[in-house]
């Protein structure tokens, strides 16, 4: 039976990993799934099957048991069909520094083998396999990441970058770029370059992706509004503007995207 279960991460881990998802899908006919643009890096650990990437913005194709994908502003194409199960992390750009040991920008548009960044991945996969339930697996992973975060060196980004990102997120991606730059005391051009060097996304693109991620979150909720209302709520000029972002950032329509995930 197909299913997905959300695990809310512990408070200590939340600045680094927003949430953990466990999923299980049965075998089905061959097809494709669009990996949409997001304000989070995606870390996947497969306990059954693999993630088969047919296209990514930067890296092309690849097959992974455990992988880390950077921020991107265009969709990735993932093969579907074989049975799969595993856990997926929504990693913040701050989490990339702390848990993976590098700025998120180094993974922008790319997907890499997680073993190259996170020592002991094979042993971690074995422990996850041995856990008796999905809740136990998510709790184990949460605790392990908390341990690694506490043991790792402090790799903080410039405070201005963090402040700018937090302002964009607080506004749902609708903050004026000039106002954000004024707040942190940098020119808009300098802020955009520093944000790109840290996260992989320049300021305007980051705002667009953050707004889109919010729209996806609202659209996926049980009480999702009609698309015209969703567009207004999330700061789009109109429904056509929302449709363009789904085409560009997800490679599909909002209706098709929601149907695939509900």
N, C-alpha and C positions, 0 to 999 in steps of 0.2 A: 504494500500500500504506500502511495506517495504521501509525503508529509514534510512539514518544516516546523521547527520549534525554536522560539527565541529565548535566549538566556540573557538576562540583564546582568551585566558585569558588576563586580564588586566596586565599591566607591573608590578604593585606592587605584583600581585599574582603569576606571572610566575616562580619565583624560587621555589615555593611550589607546584603549579599545572600547568603542562605543557600545558594541553588542556582539554577541556570539549567536550564530544560527547553526542548528543541527538539521540535517535534511536526509531524506531517503526517497529515492525514486525507483520504481520498477523498470524493467526493460520494456522498450517500446519501439515503434518504427523509427528509422533514422530521420533526423531532423536537425534544426539549428536553434540556438538560443542566443539572444542578443545580450551581451554584457554592457550595461548602460554606463554612461559617465556618472561619476559620484564624487563627493567631497571626501570620501574615505578610500584608503588603500584596501585591497581585498586580499586576505590570506586564506588559503584553502588547504585543508588536510583531508585527503580522501581515505576512508576506511574500507571502501569497496569501489573498484573501478578507478578511473582516472579522469582528469579534466583535459579534454582534447580541444585545443585552441586552433581554429581554422584561420583566424586573422586577428591581429591586434594592431593598434595604431603605429607601433614602432617595431615590434619584434617579429612579425610574421606568425608562423604556426609553431605548435609544440604540444607535447603530451607530458602531463605532470601528475604525480601522486600528491606532492605538496608544493605549493607555489605562492608567490607574492606578486601582486600586480599593483603598479603605481597609479597615480591619478591620471586621468585622460579625458579629453574633450570630444571624443568620438567613440562609437560603439566597437566592442570586440565581438567576434563571432565564435560561438562555442558549439561543438557537435553534441547532439543528444541521441539517445537510442539505448545504449547499454545501461544496465542497472548501476546505480551509484548511491553511495551514502558517505557522509562525512560531516565535518564542521567547518564553518566559515566565519572569519573575523572581519569586522569593520574597524580597520586600524586607522587612527588619526595620523596626520603628518607628524605630530609630536611623538606618537608611538613608534614611527619609523626610526627616529633617532634613538630612542631609548631601547627598543626591543630588537631592532634589526641592525643598529649601529651605523646608519647612514642617513643623510637627508632624503626626504621623500622625492626630491627632484631627480635623484640618481635612478629612480625607477619609473619616471614619468613616461606613460605610454607603453611601458614594457611589462613583461611577465618573466620571472626568473624562478629557478628551482629554489625552494625555501631552504634546502640544506646548505646552500652557499652563504646564507645569511644568518641562520639560526642553528647553532651547534646542537647536536643530539636529537635531530628531528626523527630519525628512525626509532630511537628508544621511546620518544614521546608517542609516536604512532602505535607502538606495541602496547604502551600503557593505556592508550585510548581504546584500542581493540579489546583489552582485557576488562575494562570497566563494564559493569552489568547493565547499565541503563544510559539513555541519552542525558538525563540529568546528572548522573555520576560523571559522565565524560565531560560535560560542560564545566562542572564544578572542578574537576581535575585540571582542565585546561586553564581555567580562571586562576586557580591557585598557583599553577606552574608559571604563568605569565607574571603574576604578582611577585613571585620569588625572583624571577629573572630581572624584573624592573628594579626591585630593591637592591639587587646585587650589581647592577650595571652602573657604569660611570655616568655622570651628569653631562648630557649633551644638549643643553638648552640652546634653542635658536635665539637670535636677537629679539629682545622684548618688543621692539616695534613691529616685527613680523607677526608675533603672536597676538599683539593688540589689534593689528589690522585684520587678521583672520577672524578673530573673535567678534569684531564689529560687523564684519560681513555676515557671519553666521547669525548674530543677534538680529540683524535686519532681514533675515531670510534671503540674502543676496540682493537686496534692493537699495542698500546704502549708496549714496553718491560717492564715487571714487575720490573726487576732490576733497570731500568732507572727511573721508577716512584718512587721506594723506595729511590733511591739516591736523587732524587729531594726533597722529603719531609724530608730527614734526618733520616729515620728509616731503619732497616734491612727489607729485603723482608718478612721474617717470621713474624716479629712484625707488619708490615703493613697489612699483610693478616689477622692476628688475630684481629687487631683493626677495619679493614673494615668489617669483618664478624660480630663483636660485635655491630657495628652501623647499618649496612644495611641488614645483614643476608646472604651476599655473600662474600666469600673470594676473594682475588684479581684476581686470575686466572679465577674463575667462573664469577665474575663480568665483566671482560673483554670479556669473551665469550658471556654473555647475552647482553652486550652493542653492540657488533659487530652484533649479531643476530637481535637485535631490529633495527639497522640501515638497515640491509639487508631487513627486512620486510617492513620498511618505503619506501625504494626504489622500492621494488617489487610491492607495492600497488599503486605507482604513475602511472598516465596515460602513461608516457613515459618509463615504466620499460624496461630494456634491456633484452636480452636473458640470461638464467641462467648462462652460462659460463662467460659472461661478468660481470654479477652481482657478481659472486664469486670473480673475480679479483678486481673489484671496491671496494668491501667491505673487502678485505684483507684475503680471504680464499686461501688455497693452490691451490685448483682446484674445479671444480663443484661437485665432489664426497664429498669433505670436507663440502661444503655447504649443500649437501643432508643429510649428517650425522647429522648436527646440526638441520635441520628441523625435522628429525626423533626423535632426542633426546629431543629437546626443544619445539617442536610443536606437536609431535605425528602424523605427516602427511607429505606429500610431499609439496615442494614449489609450484608446479602447482596447487594442490588441495587447498592449503591455499589461494592462490590468487583468484581462481575461487569462493571460498566461500565469498570473500569480495569485489568483483567487479560486 
